[in-house]
Amino acid sequence: MNILNQIKNYKPYNEQEKYDKAGILNYLEREKNIFSRDNKIAHMTASAWVVNKDRNKVVMIYHNIYDSWSWMGGHADGEEDLFAVAIKEVKEESGLNKIIPLSKDIFSLEVLTVDGHIKKGKYVSSHLHLNITYLFEADEKEILTIKEDENSGVEWFGLDESIDKSTEVWFKERIYTKLNKKLNEL
């Protein structure tokens, strides 16, 4: 099933997801280059919430641009298989190789605002990430590695600690809390 149909069939978890689903579908149906960074207003991204076997810890990276502990993920860059993008990003950003999908279904979706910033010496204007999140499991004993051009830390945190470690208020209140709540309801 393609990503458009996956999103159409996704049942929103809360009001945020209801409105964000409608917004993502709107962009997907009208924009031609939504899977590319060539679209300067909004583009598709994929994120991963990676938990341990006991589902009481999550691995997070210290993201250099956002100066905060955060989930892993990145741009589609032309790839429409966002599940594959999420796996690729986890491997690149954490060094984890044995990643087990707890489902291939969408775990969460959100429209994320990204403030203007400098990346690789160039200014990137403020824009939206139309984000799809997937849920994975990994072995917390597997060696973690830093991807120096993107992050300066990779660590496992308890679920509550993962929220406390982030300095991005909206993510703490609306995203990470939601992801942990959904995880506990599985």
N, C-alpha and C positions, 0 to 999 in steps of 0.2 A: 504494500500500500504506500503510495507517495505521501510526502509530508503534508500536502494540502488536505488530503483525505484524513490523515491521522489527526490533524488539528481540528477539522470539522467534527470528527467523531469523539474528540476528547471532552470528557465531562468536567467542567470547571469545579474546582474545589471550594472556591470562595468568590466573593464579589470582585476582588482584584483580578482573578483569573477569568472571570466572566467578561469583564470589560477589555482586558488585555487580549483575550482570544479573539474578540470582535475586531480589535485594532490590527492584530497580526493577520487575520484573514483578509481584511480590507487591503492591507499593503500587498499581500501575496497575490491577490486577484487583480490588482491594477498596476503593479510595478514590474517591469521587465528584468531589471538587474538587481533584484532584492537579495540574491545570494552572493553578491559581489560588493566589495568595499567601494566600487565605482559609484554606487548609490550613496551620496554624501549625507542624506537625511536619515535613512534607516537601512539596516541590513540584518540578515538572519545570522544568528549565532547559536551555539550549542554549549550547554554546561553539564557538569556531572556532579552529583552528590554521591561521594564514594565512602561507604561505611565498612566497618569490620564485620566479621562473621557474627559476632554477638549483637550487632546493630546498636552499640552503645558509644561508638566513636566514629568520627568523620575526619578524613584527611583534607587539610587546607593548605594553600600556598600563601606566602606573604607577597602580594602583588605590588611590584615596584611602582607602576603608574598610579594606582589607587592608594598606595601607602597604607595598606590594610590587609589583614588576613581575609582570604576569600575562597570561594569554591574554584574549581578549575573549569576552563572552557575557552572558547574562542570563535573566531569568524568562520563562516562556511567557505569563503574564498572560492565560490563557484560550485562547491559540492552540495548537492541537494539531499544526500543521505546524512542527516544531522546526527543520527545515532553513531555513525562511523566517525563523524567530526568529534563528537564527545569522547570517544575512545582514544582517538589520535591525540587530543588535547591532554587527556589524563596521562598518557604515556610520555608525552613531551614535557609536561610541566612538573611531573612528580617522579618519573623514572619507574613507576609501577608498570609491570608487564602482564601480570596475571590478574586481569580484570574480569569479573564475572557479572554479567548483566542480571539484575534481579527481575528485570522485565525489559522487553524491547519497546514497550509502550511508553508514551510520554509520562513522566512523573510529575512535571510541573511546567507551566509556561508563564512568561512575564515579558512586559515591555520595560526595558531598562534605559535610563538616561545616562549618557556618557558625556561628561564635561570636556570641553576642549583641552588638549594636552599636547605635549611634545613626545613624539615617538620616532626613534632612530634619527633624531636631529631635525625632524620636520613637524610643523604644527598640524594637528588633526582637529578639525572643527567639532563642536558639540554635535551629537547625533543620537539616534536610538538604536539599541540592540533589541531585535525581535527574537527573544530567546526561548529555546526549548531545552528543558532539563531532563536528564535520564538518571536512573538510580542504578548504582553498581556496588559490588562488594569486592574487597581486596584483602589480602593478608597483611595485617599490621606489622608482621615481622619482615616483610620484604623491604629491601633497602630503598630508601627515598633519595632522590637526587634533585638538586636545584637546576633550573634552567635560567642561567645568569642574566640573559637579556630580558627576562620577564619577571622572575621572582627571586627573592633573596632568602626564602625559607620554605620548608615543606615539613609539616608535622601532623600527627594524629592528635585530635582533641576530643574530650567527652562532648556529648551533644550540647549540653548547656554551655560548656566552655567555648564551643565553636561560635556561639552567638556573642558571648562576652569578648572574645578576641577581636572580632570585627570592629572597626571604627566607623563604618558606614551605617549611619542610623537607619536609613530606609531599608537596607538589606537586613539589618538585625531584626527590625520590627515586622517587615512584610515578607521577606524571602526565607532567611535561614530558620526563623521560628516556624514558618509554614512547613518547610521541608522536614524539620524534625517532628513536627506534629503529625504530618502525613506518614512518616516512617513509623512512628509509634502506633499508628492505627492499622498497619499492615498485619 
